[in-house]
Amino acid sequence: MITRPLNLQSRLKKPSLRFDVVALFDILVIVFGFTLLSSRFIFAPGITIDLPRVAADDLVGIRTDAVLTIGANEMLLFEGAILNYDNFVDRLRDHFRDDPDASLLIRADRRIPMQTLLEVAELARSAGVARVQIAAAPSVRGEGRDFLDTEGR
């Protein structure tokens, strides 16, 4: 070997067999960071709705002052008129001006997103509507019918 003629072997340090705790701690911190960043924790904003338990027979006699239909392409049909979001609030204010305990029934197509329903409910609240009801119709699975199609047409 090259170290023998000059006796360099005696001057070389033997590698330490001790375990380096600092390096292990660094590795654990990195693994912990990746675990947290790749986790599936979801903090989504939203509202909590406590749903009442209502029998199907109780739904028949609910008093409704007006009906709003939300069709495809988020088209608003109210009292025989096609409305957009701007004139919808004014129309609701005019309609519910005399009755502070009025309720609005919302009938929506199943393809309408929940966000749209919540926006319409908020617009109704800002127009002075006391209660908003969402129409419930029995769902027919597998036949491709709309939520509004309750008579089998």
N, C-alpha and C positions, 0 to 999 in steps of 0.2 A: 504494500500500500504506500501511498504517497506520504502518509504521516509518520512512518517509521524512521526515515533517515534523520529527521529533525526532532524527533520525539514530541510531535505535536499531539499525539494521542493522549498524553498525560494532561495537557492543557485544555482539552475539550470537556465541556460539561455534559453530564449524562442528562437525558430528558427527564423531566419530572413526571412522576406517575400520579400526582395529586389531581383531584378533580376541581375544575375552575367553576365556582358557584356563580360568579358574575356573568359568565357567558351563558350559563343555563338560565339565569334570571332574564337576560336579554331575549333569549329565544322564547321563553314563556310569555313575556310581554308582547312580543310580535305575534305569536299564535293567538293570544287573547284578543288583540286588536283585530286580527283578521276574522276571528269568530264573531265578534260584535258587529263588525261592518258587513259581514255576509249573512247575518241573521235575518229572519223574516218578521221582525217586530214591525207592526203597522200602527201608527197613530193617525187615524183618519178623523177629520172634523165631521161632526154630524150632530143630529139631535136624537134624543131617546124618546120613543113614543110608547106609552103604556097602553096597550090594546085592551079594550074592554071585552069581556066574554058576553056575546050576544047570541041568542038562539035564532035560527032562521025565521021562526014565526014572528019574532019581535021586529024584524026589519020591514015588515009589510006596512005598518002604520006610522012610519016616520013622516012628520010634516016637513015639507020642503017649500020654500018660498020662490025659488028660481032654480033653473037647471042650466048648467054650463056644460057643453060638450066639447071635448078636446079631440079633434080628429087627426087624421094623418097630416104630416107636415106641420104639426102643432097649430092647426087652424082652430080658432075659438069660435064656437057658435053659441050665442046667448040671446034668448028671446027673439029668435027668428032672424038675427043679424049676424053676419060674419065680421068678426072684430080682430084687431091686432092688439098687442100689449098696451099701446099708448091710449087708444080710445076705450079699452076694456075697463080700466079703473074709473074713468069718468062715467061710463054707462052703469057700472055697479053703484057708484055714489048716488046717481040719479034714481036708480031702481030701489035702493035700500034706505033712502033718506028718511022716510017716515017710520020705519020699523027698526029700532035698534037691536032687537032680538032675532033678526032675520037669519035664516040659514040658507046656504047655497049648496046644491048637490052638484058634484063634479062627476061627469061620466067621461071616461077616457079609453082610448084604444089601447090595447095591450102593448103596442110598440112605443108608446109614449114613455120617455125616461122619467124616473122618479124625481130627478132634478126639476123637470118641467112642472110636475104636479106640485112640488113644494114652492116653486116660484109663483104659480097661479094662486095657491093658498095664501101666500104672503101678500100678493097683490090684493086679494079679496079682503084680507085682514086690514090692510092699509086703507081700503075703501069703506070700511065700517061694517063689514059683515061679521056677525057674532060667532057663527058656527059654519064650518065647512064639512060636508059629508062627501065621502068618496063612494061611488056606486059600486056595488058588489053584484056580480052576476055569476051564475055557475059556469065553470070552465068546462068546455068540451075538449078533451085531449085528443090530439091526433087528427082532427078534422080541419085545422087551419082557420078556425073562425075567429072573428074579432071579439073583443071584450064587449062591444056594443051589440053584438049579434046574439040577443037573448031569445029570439023566437025561432031560431033554426033556419033563418033565411040564408 
